[in-house]
């Protein structure tokens, strides 16, 4: 069972694998309809195989958001969070979903949530990270969930800093 992100669909990931069930979220379809692709219906994977469209449970979406915030992956979009939540929901139903994405932030959170993932073009993550926001001027640290982007002490722009780095055993798929 595959959970496909926008780029995987645009690139026609595994369109020859008609036996694997494929799912995505309404948010991905929205991104596709706003993309530069001529039409979602002209995409190879849509023409050759059906994709189940499923919105994840709100409670699972909140869990994904909490986990992403906890590890400092604040760059995840609503679509990214919906894909992680859908994979987590399918896993909770007894399936073994594989999230297909080249997005390292998505892979990082998937790894932390114990979800299988697979890169399509990129190499994929080799380490998982937990981030903090740090001021390069005065070295003051801020929580990754902090809404500030500028240091309240010296006014420097905050940067992300790795505070925990763990080797990934292998790409989960």
N, C-alpha and C positions, 0 to 999 in steps of 0.2 A: 504494500500500500504506500503510495507516494503522496506527499503534500507538497504542491508546487508553488514556488514564489513567482512573481511577475517575470523575472528574467528567464527562469526555466521555461515558462510557457512561450515567451517571445522567441527563445532559441530552439524551440521544438524538442525539449528534453525527452528522450526515450519514447518518441512517438511510435517507434517500431515495437515497443513493449505493450501490446494490447491486452495482455493478461493481467498486468498490474493495475489495481484500482487506483485512480488518480483523483485527488481532491484539492480544492483551493477554497478561498473565502470570497464573499462578495466584495471585500475591499480590493482584492487583486483584480477582479473584473472591472471595478471602477478605475483602477490604475491603467488597465489595458485599454479601456475606452478613451482615456485621456492621453494615451501614448501616441507616438508618431506612426504606429502601425496603421495601415490602411483601414483595416477592420478586424475586429476580434474573430469574426467568423472566417476570415481568410488565413488565419494562423494554422500551420500544419497540424499541430496537436489537437486543435478544436475540430478540424475536419476529419481526422483519422481516428480519434478516440474520444469517448465521452469523459468529461470531467465532472465529478460531483461537486456541487457548490454548497457549502455549509458554513453557517455563521456559528462561531464558538459560543459556549456558555459564558455569561457575564462574570460568574464567580471565578471561572478558570482564567478569564482575561485579567481579572484583578490580581490573581496569583502570579501570572506572568509579569504584570507591571511591577508588582512588589519585588519579585526576583531580579528583574532588570535594573530597578532602582538600587537595590541592595548591592549589586555588583558594579554599579556605575555605568551601565550601558544605557545612557540617557538618550542616545541618538536613534533608538528604535522608533520607527513610525507606527502609526495605528495599524497599518497593513502588516508590518513585521510582527507586532504583538498578536494580531489575529491569527497569523499562521502558526506561531508557537502555541497559542491556546488551542487551535484546532488539532494540532499534532498531540498535544497533551491530553485533550479530551478523547481522541481516538485511542490513545494508549490506555487510558482509564477504562475504555470499553472492551479492552482485551485484544486490540489489534496491535500490530507492530509497524507503526507509520515511520517513514523515512522522509525527513524534511529535505527537499532538494533546493539548495541555495548556495550562491557564491558569496553571500554577505557574511563577513567574519563576525560582526556583532550578533547576528542571528545564530550563527554556529556556536558562539561563546555561551549565549544564554541557553541554547538547546543542550549543550554539554552539561551545564550546571543543572538543568531540569531532568537530565537523564534520558534525553530524546536522541534517537538516531538521526543522523544528518549525512548528506552527501553533497560534495561540490560538483559542479557541472564543468566549468572551465578552469577555475582557479584551483590552487593546490589544497586549500582548506586550512583550518587552524591546526597548529601543532602544540599550542599552549592555550590554556584558558586563563583569563585575567579577571581581577577585581581592581577597579579604578577608584581614585579619589581626585578631587580638584585641588590643585596646589598653586599658590601664588609664586611665580618665579622671582619676584622682587624680594619679598620678606619671608617666604617659605611657609606662610600660614596655610593650614589645610582646611578644606571645606568638604562637607558631605557631598557625595555624588548627586544626592537628591536636592541639593541647594539650588535655589532659583537664581542666585547671583552669578554673574559672569566676570565681575571685576572685584578685586580685593577691596574690602571695606577699610583696610589699614593703609595701604600704599597706593591703591588705584590701578595696579597692574592687571592685565587681562589674565584670568585663570587658565591653567593648562591641566589636561588630564595626566595623571601619573599612575603607573602600575604599583599597587601595594601588595598584591598576591599574584604569583604566577605559578601555575601547576602544569606539568606536562600532560598532554592528552595521550592516553594509552594508544589510541588509533582512531582514525576517522570513523565515527560511529555510523555504520550502515550495514 
